[in-house]
Amino acid sequence: MWKFIYQFFDAPFFTIIGGISTLIMIWGFIWGIWVFMCGLVPVWLRLGFALSKRKIAVFAESEFNSLKSLIDNSKIFSEVIQIHKNDLKKAEKETIFLVHWKDYKDKIDDILQIKKDSTALIVYRPSNEKIIDKESSTKINNHRNSIIVNFRGRLLNDIFVSLITTAYERI
């Protein structure tokens, strides 16, 4: 009986099918590696450059030390710079703006003017502070890559995602 089974599967038809199946598996393996390299490697490179080379411009006075500590303690971001109210132009070349709403609500129009489309704007308004008025909220919403957040945990997540989604032009 075993001899019959061996002879049956030793037929040229099964040899051809086996060869074709092997070629399909090899092609599928190579295609899978190519898809992996084209899909994930560029994201990893972009994230790596984003984390290693970009600065976060923090528009805050009273909460700057707290926000800087939060960002530094995450150990994922490289540099945080403070932007003062009288020196907003200093942030023009940066690609991520973190604005503490209470301190800079009167300067939001100036910040939106220096913000480029490729710059991420994260407006941090803790839940214990006064709500953002509808007019300002609409202005912020009309700009690309703008986020309003009111929780610290969410703030770190939004900074991280902004690093990935905004273009890093200085590679």
N, C-alpha and C positions, 0 to 999 in steps of 0.2 A: 504494500500500500504506500509506504513512504517513497519507494522508487517511482511509483506512478505520479505522486504529487511533485516530486523533484523534476521529473521529465516534463510534466505539464507546464510548470513555471519556467523551465529552461528553454521554452520555445522562443523563436526569434521575435515574435510579437511582444512578449514580456520584456525582452532585452531592449527593444526599441523604446517601449513605454518607460522602462527604468532609466534609460539615457535621457529621454526628454524630461522626465520628472527631475532628474538630477540637474539638468541645465536650468529648469524653471526655479529650482531651489537656490542655485548659485546666483542667478539673475535677481531673484527676490532679496537675497541677502545683500548683494551690492546695492540694489535700489534702496533698501531700508537704511543702509549706512549713508547713502547720498541724501536721502530725505532728512535723516537725523542731522547731518552736517549742515544742510541748507536751512533747516528749521530752528534748531536750538543753538548752534554755535554762534550765529550772528547776535542772538538775544544775549547770550552769555558775554560776548565781547562788548556789546553795548552797555550791559549792566556793569561789567568790570571797569570800563572807561568812565562810566557815570559815577561809580563809587570812588574811584581813585583820583579823579581830576576835577570834579565839580565842587563848587562852594555853594553853601546855602546862605543867602542874604536874609538876615532876620531884622525885620522892622519892629523893634520893640524897645521900650525904655524900662518900665517897671518889671516886666516879666522876662527880660533878656536872659538873666542868669539862670532862671528856672528852665527856660526853653533850651538854652545852650547845654545845660546839664542833661536834660532829657535826650537831646540829640547825641551828645558825646557818650552818654552811658549805653546807647544802643550799639556802639562800637562798629557801626557800618558806614558812617559818613565821615569824610575826611576833614572838612573845614567849615566853620561857621563864622560869618562876619556880621558885625552889628552895623546897621544903617541908622544914622540919627536923622531927626526931622529936618535939620538944616543942611543935610548932605545926601539927599535922595539920588542925585546923579551918580553917586559912587556905585550904585547897584546896577547901572545900565548894562554892564557886560556880564552880569551873573545870569544864570539860567533857572534858578529857583528862588522865588520870593516867598518868605514866610512872614505874614503881617499879623501882629497882635492887634485885633480890632479896636480895643478900648484906647490904646495909645495912639493909633494912627487913623482913626475914623475921619478926622478932618483933613487928612492928606491922601485919602484913597484916590481922588481924581488925579493927583500928581503921580502917584504910583502907577495907575493904569496908563498914564501917558508914556511913562518910560518903559513899560512892559511890552516886550515883543510877542508876536504870536507863538513863537517857539519857547517862550518863558512860562514856566508853571507859576501860578499865583495861588498860594494857600492862605486863606484868611482864617485865623484862629480866633474864635469867640467862645471862651469857656461858658458853660451853661449858667454860671452864677453871675454873668455880666449882662449888661443891657443888650437887648436883641438888635440885630442889624435892621435898619429901616428899609422899607420896600424900595425906595429910589436907589439906594446904594446897592442893595441886593440885585436889582435889575442891571445896574451898571456892571457889577462884577460878573453876572451871568452872561452878559453880552460879549465878554472876552473869552477867547479860546484858552483852554488849559487852566481854568479857574475853579477853585474848590473852596467851599466854606465848611469848616469843621469845628465841632465843639467838644470833642473828647481827646485827651492826650494820646491814648492808644491808637485811635483812628488817625491822629496827626502824624505819627511815625509811619503808619501804613501809607498815607497819602503822599508823604515825602518820598518814600521808597518807590511807589508806583510812578510818581512824577519823574523820578530819575530815569525810569525805563521808557516811559512814553514820550518824553520830550527829547528832541534831537540834541545830540552832542556834536557840535560842529568842529571842535578843535582836536580831532583825532589825528 
